[in-house]
Amino acid sequence: MNWDLPILTDIGGFQVYLLAGLRKIIEEGISFKSHIDGVYHFFSPERLMEIQSSIDPDIIMAFDECASVLSEYSYVKDFYGAYPLLDHILRILS
């Protein structure tokens, strides 16, 4: 890549949100069915960090999920309070 300015990578939390009907989030990562060809994919935190690290970014965005404004409070609290993927990613980076 011919780019000398800072690079920020995004792990795709918004895309995960958009694929709500085609994806499943589990502790080990995310699986989803492609809306293009129907093929199933699985991304672990390790794979997502490997993809982002391959372009040597200055800032790496952690795995997240964009909760719907219609989400129940308990869902948001449980997801953001107990979701282990961020801790897992932090261990990978350290």
C-alpha positions as CSV (number, residue, x, y, z in Angstrom):
1,M,0.0,0.0,0.0
2,N,1.4,3.3,-1.0
3,W,0.2,5.4,2.0
4,D,2.4,7.5,4.3
5,L,-0.3,8.9,6.6
6,P,-1.8,7.2,9.7
7,I,-3.9,4.1,9.1
8,L,-6.9,3.2,11.2
9,T,-8.5,-0.3,10.7
10,D,-12.0,-1.3,11.7
11,I,-12.9,-4.8,12.6
12,G,-16.4,-4.6,11.2
13,G,-18.8,-4.1,14.1
14,F,-21.2,-2.2,11.9
15,Q,-21.2,-4.9,9.3
16,V,-21.9,-7.4,12.0
17,Y,-24.9,-5.3,13.0
18,L,-26.1,-5.2,9.4
19,L,-25.9,-9.0,9.1
20,A,-28.0,-9.5,12.2
21,G,-30.2,-12.1,10.4
22,L,-27.2,-14.0,8.9
23,R,-24.7,-14.1,11.8
24,K,-24.1,-15.7,15.1
25,I,-21.8,-14.2,17.8
26,I,-20.2,-16.7,20.1
27,E,-17.3,-16.4,22.6
28,E,-14.9,-17.8,20.0
29,G,-15.8,-15.3,17.4
30,I,-18.5,-14.6,14.8
31,S,-19.9,-16.8,12.1
32,F,-22.0,-15.5,9.3
33,K,-23.6,-16.6,6.0
34,S,-22.6,-14.4,3.0
35,H,-25.5,-12.5,1.6
36,I,-23.7,-12.6,-1.8
37,D,-23.0,-16.3,-2.3
38,G,-24.4,-18.1,0.8
39,V,-21.0,-19.4,1.9
40,Y,-20.4,-19.6,5.7
41,H,-17.5,-17.7,7.2
42,F,-16.0,-17.7,10.7
43,F,-13.7,-15.1,12.2
44,S,-12.0,-15.5,15.5
45,P,-10.3,-12.6,17.3
46,E,-7.0,-14.0,16.3
47,R,-7.9,-14.0,12.6
48,L,-9.4,-10.5,12.8
49,M,-6.2,-9.2,14.4
50,E,-4.1,-11.0,11.8
51,I,-6.0,-9.4,9.0
52,Q,-5.7,-5.9,10.5
53,S,-2.1,-6.3,11.6
54,S,-1.1,-7.3,8.0
55,I,-1.3,-3.7,6.9
56,D,0.6,-2.3,9.9
57,P,-2.0,0.1,11.1
58,D,-1.5,3.0,13.6
59,I,-4.8,2.4,15.3
60,I,-6.7,-0.9,15.5
61,M,-10.4,-0.9,16.4
62,A,-11.5,-3.7,18.7
63,F,-14.3,-6.1,18.0
64,D,-17.6,-4.6,18.8
65,E,-21.3,-5.0,18.1
66,C,-23.5,-2.0,17.3
67,A,-26.6,-2.7,19.4
68,S,-29.9,-1.6,17.9
69,V,-31.6,1.4,19.6
70,L,-34.5,-1.1,20.1
71,S,-32.3,-3.5,22.1
72,E,-33.4,-4.4,25.6
73,Y,-31.4,-2.8,28.4
74,S,-30.5,-6.3,29.7
75,Y,-29.0,-7.3,26.3
76,V,-26.8,-4.2,26.0
77,K,-25.7,-4.6,29.6
78,D,-24.9,-8.3,29.2
79,F,-23.1,-7.8,25.9
80,Y,-20.9,-4.9,26.9
81,G,-20.5,-5.9,30.5
82,A,-19.5,-9.6,30.0
83,Y,-18.5,-10.0,26.3
84,P,-15.0,-11.7,26.4
85,L,-13.8,-10.9,22.9
86,L,-12.3,-7.5,23.8
87,D,-10.4,-9.1,26.7
88,H,-9.2,-11.8,24.3
89,I,-8.0,-9.2,21.7
90,L,-6.2,-7.3,24.4
91,R,-4.3,-10.5,25.4
92,I,-3.4,-11.1,21.8
93,L,-1.9,-7.5,21.5
94,S,0.1,-7.7,24.7
